[in-house]
Amino acid sequence: MTEHEPAAAVRETADEIATMEIRGAATIASAAAEALAEQARAAAAEGPTASDPEAFRASMRAAGRTLRETRPTAVSLPNALRYVLQRMDGEGVDDLRRNVVDASEAFVRQLDRAQDDLGQVGANRLADGDTVMTHCHSTDALACIEAAVDQGKSISAVVKETRPRQQGHITAEQLRDIGVPVTLIVDSAARRYLDEVDHVVVGADSIAADGGVINKIGTSGLAVNARERGVPIMTAAQTIKLHPETLTGHTVEIEMRDETEVISPDDREAIGEIAVENPAFDVTPPRYMDAIVTEHGQFPPESIVTLMRELFGEGAEEPWAEP
């Protein structure tokens, strides 16, 4: 490994995040923290970074940038990087390595506990006999449903397939694994089935300071339809998904994914000259969301800024950037 070259584990994790082999905000954050720990171990083991604290720090920042560039809207990723890299203290390489590894392990432990705590909060909003509708695949949303089942409640689910990558299939499989009856529907049928649903439960890729929810494309339309139908909708999101940059006016970037997820090259050629767009996310205004459920409790969307300031202050540093 050269002085600033990320370790193989970092490059592999970055590739898997970019290609969505690693998906879900909590899973992405955990993988990023663990990759930084592997970078610290590798950098401390050999080469210039093993004896030069400044070279070690530079290699850690480079690893952070490699991971940060994979998913521009996955806010849990930079929050994980911040947690670990801001604790990179010490005069010698051994101290730096130990603090990075300890921070990574502490972050992952907190992450594991956070989802359980969040699930209990969300489960309290669900009643015995409820049918929920889900969109995309969110481990936080699933935690709420699983906690309700663990409480002895009978829950069934209407699962949107979630084009174009059909993450709803993953949700359906995991709900069946915990004994929840599942009806899988195409995305465009959601409004029809809302009349049979008691709650809509979605996750979030990130949450803005004004309470806007950035989540898989289609969430906003579902929220509008749910409000029109009088069906309560909640976002289940750990606080790692809060977007501290939005406190200072930062606009959330919506990732545009490759058109081949939507249409094959052969079909595109057969149709003729067309433009193809594939936005990964949309923004649901806070007025269409009933509650945001976190490991710290449930909040009206408009008041999430209070929790964000409590956790992150008035903005966010980028410890992966070159000084």
C-alpha beads as a LAMMPS data file, in Angstrom:
LAMMPS data file: protein, C-alpha beads

323 atoms
322 bonds

1 atom types
1 bond types

-500.0 500.0 xlo xhi
-500.0 500.0 ylo yhi
-500.0 500.0 zlo zhi

Masses

1 110.0

Atoms # bond

1 1 1 0.000 0.000 0.000
2 1 1 1.457 3.371 -1.044
3 1 1 1.376 6.352 1.310
4 1 1 -2.134 7.599 0.449
5 1 1 -3.566 4.540 -1.261
6 1 1 -6.692 3.209 0.450
7 1 1 -6.456 -0.340 1.773
8 1 1 -8.047 -3.127 -0.256
9 1 1 -10.892 -3.378 2.279
10 1 1 -11.708 0.306 1.740
11 1 1 -11.733 -0.016 -2.046
12 1 1 -13.889 -3.146 -1.859
13 1 1 -16.371 -1.504 0.515
14 1 1 -16.519 1.623 -1.668
15 1 1 -17.261 -0.484 -4.746
16 1 1 -20.008 -2.404 -2.931
17 1 1 -21.627 0.815 -1.687
18 1 1 -21.468 2.378 -5.152
19 1 1 -23.043 -0.658 -6.830
20 1 1 -25.641 -1.034 -4.040
21 1 1 -24.411 -4.457 -3.004
22 1 1 -24.228 -2.727 0.362
23 1 1 -27.504 -0.819 0.780
24 1 1 -29.555 0.752 3.508
25 1 1 -28.317 3.734 5.510
26 1 1 -27.424 1.799 8.655
27 1 1 -25.641 -0.931 6.705
28 1 1 -23.715 1.662 4.682
29 1 1 -22.680 3.544 7.824
30 1 1 -21.561 0.378 9.606
31 1 1 -19.575 -0.804 6.581
32 1 1 -17.881 2.595 6.233
33 1 1 -16.867 2.679 9.902
34 1 1 -15.506 -0.854 9.707
35 1 1 -13.602 -0.007 6.509
36 1 1 -11.903 2.898 8.292
37 1 1 -10.853 0.520 11.056
38 1 1 -9.328 -1.794 8.437
39 1 1 -7.554 1.187 6.875
40 1 1 -6.096 2.101 10.266
41 1 1 -4.826 -1.427 10.858
42 1 1 -3.299 -1.647 7.376
43 1 1 -1.720 1.814 7.544
44 1 1 -0.158 1.058 10.932
45 1 1 1.263 -2.267 9.750
46 1 1 3.616 -1.295 6.921
47 1 1 5.026 1.450 4.731
48 1 1 5.581 5.148 5.507
49 1 1 2.236 5.364 7.301
50 1 1 3.416 2.897 9.952
51 1 1 6.005 5.303 11.361
52 1 1 4.828 8.781 10.348
53 1 1 1.727 10.104 12.179
54 1 1 1.060 12.747 9.523
55 1 1 1.259 10.164 6.736
56 1 1 -1.115 7.952 8.761
57 1 1 -3.605 10.812 9.131
58 1 1 -3.351 11.603 5.409
59 1 1 -4.041 7.979 4.507
60 1 1 -7.109 7.967 6.751
61 1 1 -8.420 11.153 5.144
62 1 1 -7.837 9.647 1.684
63 1 1 -9.763 6.534 2.711
64 1 1 -12.563 8.769 3.981
65 1 1 -12.739 10.582 0.646
66 1 1 -12.831 7.293 -1.274
67 1 1 -15.819 6.182 0.793
68 1 1 -17.522 9.590 0.791
69 1 1 -17.590 9.831 -3.010
70 1 1 -19.609 6.629 -3.478
71 1 1 -23.107 7.884 -2.558
72 1 1 -23.670 11.665 -2.571
73 1 1 -27.062 11.558 -0.806
74 1 1 -26.437 8.744 1.706
75 1 1 -25.993 11.075 4.668
76 1 1 -25.370 8.222 7.099
77 1 1 -22.072 7.667 5.276
78 1 1 -20.505 11.083 6.063
79 1 1 -21.981 10.957 9.565
80 1 1 -20.137 7.655 10.127
81 1 1 -16.933 9.116 8.706
82 1 1 -17.286 12.151 10.969
83 1 1 -17.783 10.029 14.063
84 1 1 -14.645 7.954 13.458
85 1 1 -12.279 10.524 11.965
86 1 1 -13.078 13.229 14.518
87 1 1 -11.812 10.809 17.174
88 1 1 -8.490 10.235 15.395
89 1 1 -6.386 11.667 18.231
90 1 1 -2.894 10.850 19.445
91 1 1 0.743 11.705 18.901
92 1 1 2.003 8.359 17.616
93 1 1 0.724 5.937 15.011
94 1 1 -0.206 3.327 17.611
95 1 1 -2.383 5.822 19.481
96 1 1 -3.999 6.986 16.241
97 1 1 -4.701 3.425 15.126
98 1 1 -6.160 2.423 18.476
99 1 1 -8.433 5.490 18.651
100 1 1 -9.723 4.947 15.113
101 1 1 -10.430 1.267 15.743
102 1 1 -12.067 2.013 19.113
103 1 1 -14.226 4.725 17.553
104 1 1 -15.278 2.414 14.739
105 1 1 -16.267 -0.343 17.158
106 1 1 -18.141 2.093 19.425
107 1 1 -20.019 3.529 16.448
108 1 1 -21.107 0.083 15.246
109 1 1 -22.271 -0.860 18.765
110 1 1 -24.337 2.324 19.035
111 1 1 -25.743 1.687 15.580
112 1 1 -26.883 -1.805 16.537
113 1 1 -28.584 -0.550 19.699
114 1 1 -30.138 2.446 17.940
115 1 1 -32.149 0.324 15.563
116 1 1 -33.566 -1.773 18.388
117 1 1 -34.557 1.363 20.330
118 1 1 -36.090 2.917 17.212
119 1 1 -38.039 -0.256 16.523
120 1 1 -39.665 -0.127 19.940
121 1 1 -40.732 3.492 19.412
122 1 1 -42.179 2.743 15.984
123 1 1 -43.922 -0.427 17.148
124 1 1 -45.913 1.599 19.656
125 1 1 -47.621 3.356 16.734
126 1 1 -48.866 0.022 15.343
127 1 1 -51.882 -1.820 16.728
128 1 1 -52.757 -5.502 16.761
129 1 1 -54.350 -6.406 13.435
130 1 1 -52.839 -3.488 11.490
131 1 1 -51.860 -3.702 7.849
132 1 1 -48.859 -1.594 6.865
133 1 1 -47.648 -0.467 3.456
134 1 1 -43.917 -0.252 2.767
135 1 1 -41.841 1.333 0.042
136 1 1 -38.343 0.235 -0.959
137 1 1 -36.191 -1.601 1.604
138 1 1 -35.446 0.003 4.959
139 1 1 -33.995 -1.863 7.912
140 1 1 -35.346 0.891 10.184
141 1 1 -38.906 0.464 8.885
142 1 1 -38.554 -3.300 9.204
143 1 1 -37.337 -2.883 12.798
144 1 1 -40.629 -1.194 13.708
145 1 1 -42.675 -3.994 12.180
146 1 1 -40.526 -6.719 13.723
147 1 1 -40.755 -5.106 17.159
148 1 1 -44.553 -4.993 16.841
149 1 1 -44.581 -8.696 15.959
150 1 1 -42.330 -9.411 18.944
151 1 1 -44.873 -7.603 21.136
152 1 1 -47.421 -10.215 20.033
153 1 1 -49.251 -8.022 17.532
154 1 1 -50.659 -9.490 14.346
155 1 1 -49.304 -7.409 11.451
156 1 1 -49.736 -7.876 7.704
157 1 1 -48.044 -5.913 4.931
158 1 1 -48.659 -4.525 1.467
159 1 1 -45.214 -4.194 -0.104
160 1 1 -44.517 -2.005 -3.123
161 1 1 -42.057 -3.651 -5.504
162 1 1 -40.147 -0.361 -5.897
163 1 1 -38.859 -0.012 -9.421
164 1 1 -36.400 -0.026 -11.019
165 1 1 -34.257 -2.194 -8.723
166 1 1 -37.187 -3.910 -6.994
167 1 1 -35.890 -3.492 -3.462
168 1 1 -39.417 -4.321 -2.316
169 1 1 -38.634 -7.953 -3.057
170 1 1 -36.011 -7.857 -0.288
171 1 1 -38.549 -6.309 2.077
172 1 1 -41.115 -8.976 1.204
173 1 1 -38.648 -11.779 1.846
174 1 1 -37.551 -10.383 5.200
175 1 1 -41.126 -9.812 6.333
176 1 1 -41.994 -13.408 5.446
177 1 1 -38.979 -14.533 7.491
178 1 1 -40.603 -13.037 10.608
179 1 1 -44.028 -14.472 9.776
180 1 1 -45.739 -11.370 8.383
181 1 1 -48.281 -12.088 5.595
182 1 1 -47.237 -10.094 2.512
183 1 1 -49.081 -8.823 -0.545
184 1 1 -46.626 -7.616 -3.208
185 1 1 -47.942 -4.909 -5.562
186 1 1 -46.613 -2.858 -8.452
187 1 1 -45.771 0.721 -7.516
188 1 1 -48.597 2.246 -9.545
189 1 1 -51.222 0.269 -7.552
190 1 1 -50.372 1.945 -4.246
191 1 1 -53.306 4.379 -4.195
192 1 1 -55.804 1.558 -4.774
193 1 1 -54.485 -0.471 -1.832
194 1 1 -54.224 2.409 0.626
195 1 1 -57.884 1.864 1.498
196 1 1 -56.846 -1.515 2.938
197 1 1 -53.929 -0.119 4.943
198 1 1 -53.749 1.282 8.499
199 1 1 -50.251 2.776 8.364
200 1 1 -47.551 3.565 5.827
201 1 1 -44.031 2.962 7.130
202 1 1 -41.021 4.164 5.149
203 1 1 -37.362 4.728 5.834
204 1 1 -35.173 7.658 4.852
205 1 1 -31.926 8.125 3.050
206 1 1 -31.586 11.464 4.816
207 1 1 -33.699 14.064 6.624
208 1 1 -33.306 17.801 6.112
209 1 1 -33.406 20.436 8.839
210 1 1 -36.930 21.514 7.794
211 1 1 -38.223 17.945 8.246
212 1 1 -38.189 17.098 4.545
213 1 1 -37.612 13.384 3.980
214 1 1 -35.222 12.334 1.227
215 1 1 -36.008 8.736 0.356
216 1 1 -36.369 6.324 -2.550
217 1 1 -38.106 7.825 -5.562
218 1 1 -41.862 7.367 -5.191
219 1 1 -41.987 8.130 -1.470
220 1 1 -43.301 11.650 -2.018
221 1 1 -46.160 10.506 -4.245
222 1 1 -47.056 7.781 -1.764
223 1 1 -47.112 10.313 1.079
224 1 1 -49.412 12.649 -0.855
225 1 1 -51.789 9.774 -1.633
226 1 1 -51.703 8.567 1.977
227 1 1 -52.599 12.039 3.234
228 1 1 -55.473 12.268 0.750
229 1 1 -56.720 8.861 1.908
230 1 1 -56.316 9.723 5.599
231 1 1 -53.722 6.987 6.193
232 1 1 -50.993 7.960 8.702
233 1 1 -47.442 7.751 7.389
234 1 1 -44.274 7.668 9.463
235 1 1 -40.597 7.767 8.608
236 1 1 -38.390 5.427 10.629
237 1 1 -34.867 6.838 10.666
238 1 1 -31.909 6.620 12.969
239 1 1 -30.253 9.917 13.795
240 1 1 -27.298 8.992 11.553
241 1 1 -29.651 9.922 8.713
242 1 1 -30.118 13.520 9.841
243 1 1 -28.466 15.858 7.345
244 1 1 -26.524 18.468 9.354
245 1 1 -25.317 20.349 6.260
246 1 1 -28.901 21.491 5.636
247 1 1 -28.717 23.593 8.802
248 1 1 -26.489 25.997 6.876
249 1 1 -28.596 26.091 3.723
250 1 1 -26.996 23.174 1.871
251 1 1 -29.270 21.765 -0.814
252 1 1 -29.560 17.986 -0.850
253 1 1 -28.256 16.508 -4.088
254 1 1 -30.528 13.939 -5.715
255 1 1 -28.497 11.086 -7.156
256 1 1 -29.166 10.208 -10.798
257 1 1 -28.441 6.549 -11.454
258 1 1 -27.527 4.768 -14.673
259 1 1 -30.247 4.514 -17.323
260 1 1 -29.571 0.797 -17.810
261 1 1 -31.453 0.199 -14.548
262 1 1 -34.564 1.433 -16.382
263 1 1 -34.083 0.163 -19.918
264 1 1 -31.677 -2.208 -21.646
265 1 1 -29.439 -0.885 -24.464
266 1 1 -31.251 -3.109 -26.964
267 1 1 -34.702 -1.830 -25.978
268 1 1 -33.459 1.748 -25.986
269 1 1 -32.122 1.348 -29.508
270 1 1 -35.362 -0.263 -30.690
271 1 1 -37.479 2.622 -29.357
272 1 1 -35.374 5.299 -30.983
273 1 1 -34.044 8.632 -29.746
274 1 1 -35.313 9.202 -26.194
275 1 1 -34.043 10.750 -22.997
276 1 1 -33.934 8.453 -19.963
277 1 1 -33.739 9.755 -16.419
278 1 1 -33.384 7.641 -13.303
279 1 1 -33.473 9.712 -10.091
280 1 1 -32.796 7.553 -7.057
281 1 1 -34.635 9.743 -4.532
282 1 1 -37.280 12.403 -4.065
283 1 1 -38.094 14.842 -1.262
284 1 1 -41.302 14.551 0.753
285 1 1 -42.296 17.921 2.268
286 1 1 -42.814 17.750 6.046
287 1 1 -46.529 18.582 5.767
288 1 1 -47.169 15.142 4.240
289 1 1 -45.388 13.178 6.980
290 1 1 -47.079 12.478 10.311
291 1 1 -44.035 11.577 12.392
292 1 1 -40.328 10.879 12.246
293 1 1 -39.404 7.984 14.526
294 1 1 -35.820 7.818 15.838
295 1 1 -33.968 6.038 18.627
296 1 1 -34.477 9.250 20.654
297 1 1 -38.261 9.121 20.295
298 1 1 -40.822 10.329 17.769
299 1 1 -40.941 13.889 16.471
300 1 1 -43.243 16.016 14.314
301 1 1 -41.213 16.606 11.136
302 1 1 -41.064 20.368 11.686
303 1 1 -39.358 19.923 15.078
304 1 1 -36.602 17.532 13.946
305 1 1 -34.300 20.542 13.617
306 1 1 -34.159 20.740 17.420
307 1 1 -32.746 17.223 17.652
308 1 1 -30.388 17.911 14.762
309 1 1 -28.914 20.966 16.511
310 1 1 -28.602 19.020 19.752
311 1 1 -26.596 16.271 18.040
312 1 1 -24.593 18.186 15.435
313 1 1 -24.571 21.868 16.437
314 1 1 -25.110 24.423 13.695
315 1 1 -23.238 22.655 10.902
316 1 1 -20.907 19.825 10.014
317 1 1 -17.171 19.522 9.502
318 1 1 -15.519 17.366 6.850
319 1 1 -12.613 15.648 8.607
320 1 1 -11.812 13.653 5.458
321 1 1 -10.846 16.846 3.589
322 1 1 -7.200 17.841 3.201
323 1 1 -6.265 20.540 5.737

Bonds

1 1 1 2
2 1 2 3
3 1 3 4
4 1 4 5
5 1 5 6
6 1 6 7
7 1 7 8
8 1 8 9
9 1 9 10
10 1 10 11
11 1 11 12
12 1 12 13
13 1 13 14
14 1 14 15
15 1 15 16
16 1 16 17
17 1 17 18
18 1 18 19
19 1 19 20
20 1 20 21
21 1 21 22
22 1 22 23
23 1 23 24
24 1 24 25
25 1 25 26
26 1 26 27
27 1 27 28
28 1 28 29
29 1 29 30
30 1 30 31
31 1 31 32
32 1 32 33
33 1 33 34
34 1 34 35
35 1 35 36
36 1 36 37
37 1 37 38
38 1 38 39
39 1 39 40
40 1 40 41
41 1 41 42
42 1 42 43
43 1 43 44
44 1 44 45
45 1 45 46
46 1 46 47
47 1 47 48
48 1 48 49
49 1 49 50
50 1 50 51
51 1 51 52
52 1 52 53
53 1 53 54
54 1 54 55
55 1 55 56
56 1 56 57
57 1 57 58
58 1 58 59
59 1 59 60
60 1 60 61
61 1 61 62
62 1 62 63
63 1 63 64
64 1 64 65
65 1 65 66
66 1 66 67
67 1 67 68
68 1 68 69
69 1 69 70
70 1 70 71
71 1 71 72
72 1 72 73
73 1 73 74
74 1 74 75
75 1 75 76
76 1 76 77
77 1 77 78
78 1 78 79
79 1 79 80
80 1 80 81
81 1 81 82
82 1 82 83
83 1 83 84
84 1 84 85
85 1 85 86
86 1 86 87
87 1 87 88
88 1 88 89
89 1 89 90
90 1 90 91
91 1 91 92
92 1 92 93
93 1 93 94
94 1 94 95
95 1 95 96
96 1 96 97
97 1 97 98
98 1 98 99
99 1 99 100
100 1 100 101
101 1 101 102
102 1 102 103
103 1 103 104
104 1 104 105
105 1 105 106
106 1 106 107
107 1 107 108
108 1 108 109
109 1 109 110
110 1 110 111
111 1 111 112
112 1 112 113
113 1 113 114
114 1 114 115
115 1 115 116
116 1 116 117
117 1 117 118
118 1 118 119
119 1 119 120
120 1 120 121
121 1 121 122
122 1 122 123
123 1 123 124
124 1 124 125
125 1 125 126
126 1 126 127
127 1 127 128
128 1 128 129
129 1 129 130
130 1 130 131
131 1 131 132
132 1 132 133
133 1 133 134
134 1 134 135
135 1 135 136
136 1 136 137
137 1 137 138
138 1 138 139
139 1 139 140
140 1 140 141
141 1 141 142
142 1 142 143
143 1 143 144
144 1 144 145
145 1 145 146
146 1 146 147
147 1 147 148
148 1 148 149
149 1 149 150
150 1 150 151
151 1 151 152
152 1 152 153
153 1 153 154
154 1 154 155
155 1 155 156
156 1 156 157
157 1 157 158
158 1 158 159
159 1 159 160
160 1 160 161
161 1 161 162
162 1 162 163
163 1 163 164
164 1 164 165
165 1 165 166
166 1 166 167
167 1 167 168
168 1 168 169
169 1 169 170
170 1 170 171
171 1 171 172
172 1 172 173
173 1 173 174
174 1 174 175
175 1 175 176
176 1 176 177
177 1 177 178
178 1 178 179
179 1 179 180
180 1 180 181
181 1 181 182
182 1 182 183
183 1 183 184
184 1 184 185
185 1 185 186
186 1 186 187
187 1 187 188
188 1 188 189
189 1 189 190
190 1 190 191
191 1 191 192
192 1 192 193
193 1 193 194
194 1 194 195
195 1 195 196
196 1 196 197
197 1 197 198
198 1 198 199
199 1 199 200
200 1 200 201
201 1 201 202
202 1 202 203
203 1 203 204
204 1 204 205
205 1 205 206
206 1 206 207
207 1 207 208
208 1 208 209
209 1 209 210
210 1 210 211
211 1 211 212
212 1 212 213
213 1 213 214
214 1 214 215
215 1 215 216
216 1 216 217
217 1 217 218
218 1 218 219
219 1 219 220
220 1 220 221
221 1 221 222
222 1 222 223
223 1 223 224
224 1 224 225
225 1 225 226
226 1 226 227
227 1 227 228
228 1 228 229
229 1 229 230
230 1 230 231
231 1 231 232
232 1 232 233
233 1 233 234
234 1 234 235
235 1 235 236
236 1 236 237
237 1 237 238
238 1 238 239
239 1 239 240
240 1 240 241
241 1 241 242
242 1 242 243
243 1 243 244
244 1 244 245
245 1 245 246
246 1 246 247
247 1 247 248
248 1 248 249
249 1 249 250
250 1 250 251
251 1 251 252
252 1 252 253
253 1 253 254
254 1 254 255
255 1 255 256
256 1 256 257
257 1 257 258
258 1 258 259
259 1 259 260
260 1 260 261
261 1 261 262
262 1 262 263
263 1 263 264
264 1 264 265
265 1 265 266
266 1 266 267
267 1 267 268
268 1 268 269
269 1 269 270
270 1 270 271
271 1 271 272
272 1 272 273
273 1 273 274
274 1 274 275
275 1 275 276
276 1 276 277
277 1 277 278
278 1 278 279
279 1 279 280
280 1 280 281
281 1 281 282
282 1 282 283
283 1 283 284
284 1 284 285
285 1 285 286
286 1 286 287
287 1 287 288
288 1 288 289
289 1 289 290
290 1 290 291
291 1 291 292
292 1 292 293
293 1 293 294
294 1 294 295
295 1 295 296
296 1 296 297
297 1 297 298
298 1 298 299
299 1 299 300
300 1 300 301
301 1 301 302
302 1 302 303
303 1 303 304
304 1 304 305
305 1 305 306
306 1 306 307
307 1 307 308
308 1 308 309
309 1 309 310
310 1 310 311
311 1 311 312
312 1 312 313
313 1 313 314
314 1 314 315
315 1 315 316
316 1 316 317
317 1 317 318
318 1 318 319
319 1 319 320
320 1 320 321
321 1 321 322
322 1 322 323
